[in-house]
Amino acid sequence: MIERGQFQEIIRYIINGLVATGAHYGAFLFNLSLLPAHSAGLANFLAAFVGISVSFLGSRYFVFRNWQAPIVGQFLRFGALYAGIAVLSGLTLFLWSDLLQLDKSAGFLLGVFVQVAFSYFGGKKLVFA
């Protein structure tokens, strides 16, 4: 059974994730319109930095509420975690959309599921513990 505090944390995580995903997706669409080759993989890789920044701030101040710890250490750990996640997500979208020529938005959502699978537990156990 999930404790009340943990349930509330998961709800905050979902809210933060939706906001960060919206920022990421907006940057993804913006990048697609600017890139001459319209590469979904590159557009997503660049947009990931926007989503990661929004996610870090939300995780620190809203989800895990751990703003007492030094921000630089958290930022470096979070950055390392999300750099790995961004590469994995970018490769997922590259394979899905650029190589297999499947729908870019569906590929983006697939990348989001990859991110969600790693980010909650990585953030909770490795960054904001």
N, C-alpha and C positions, 0 to 999 in steps of 0.2 A: 504494500500500500504506500502511496506517495504521501508524504507529510505535507501539511498545509503550506509551510514555508517553501518547500521544494516545488510544489505545484505553482505557487505564485511566481517563483523564479523562472519556471518553464514558460509561463504565460508572458512574463516580461521579455524572455529570450525570443519568443515567437514575435512579439510586437517589434522588438529591436531588429529582428531578422527581416521582417516585412519592410520596415523603413529602409534598412541598408540595401535590401534587394531592389526596392524601387529606385534608390539612388544609383545603384549599379546598372540596372536595366536602362534607366534614362541616359546614363553615360555611354552604355553599349550602343544604343540607337544613335546617339549623337556622333559617336566615333564611326559607326558604319556609314553615316552620311558624309563624313569627312575623308575617309581613307579611299585613295584612288582605286585600289583593288577590291574594296568592300570585303576584306577578309574578316570573317566572323571570329576566327581565333585571335587575331591581333586586336580587333575591337574589344573583345571580351577581356583580354589580358590587360589592356590599358584601363578599361572601365573598372576592373577589379580593385584598383587602388582607391577609387572613389568609395566603392562599397566597403572596403576594408577600413577606411578612415571613419566612416559613419558607424560601422559595427564596433570599432574599438571604443569610441567615445560612448556609445550606448551601453556597451558591456561594462565599462569601467564605472559609469555614473548611474546607470539605470538597472541593468540586469543583476550584476554581482555586487554592486554597491561597495566597491573596494577602492575608493579614491585615497585612502590613507597611505597605501603602499607607494613607493617611489614610482612616478609615472614613466621614467626612462626605462627602468627594468621591465615594467609591464609592457611598454610599447615595443621593446626589442623582442621579448618573448612572443607577443601577439603578432608582430611583424614576421617573425620566423615561421610561426604556425600558419599564418595566412599566406605567406609567400609559397609555402608548399601546397596549400589548398588552391591558390590561384593558378599555379602551374598545372596541377591535376585537373582543375576545372577548365582551364584553357586548352589543354590537350584533349579533354573530353569533347569540347565544342569543336575543336579543329577536326578531330576524327569524324564526328557526327555530321557537321555541316560542310566543311571544306572538302574532305575526302569522300564521304559517303553521299554528299549532296542532299542531305535531309533538311527538314525545316529548321531554320535558324532559331526561331523562338522556342521550339520544342527542345532543341539542343541546349539553349540557354537554361531552360528549366531543369534539364538533366544535370547540367553543371551545378545548379543551385542545390539539387538534392545531394550531390557529392559534397558540397560545402557544408550543408547542414549536418551531414553524417559525422564530419570531423570537428566542426567548430564548437559545438556545445561542450562536449566532453574535454576537448583540448583547452578551451577557454577556462572551464571550471577547474580542471586538474593541473594544467601546466602554466596558466597565465595569472589567473585571479585567485588562486588558492591561498 
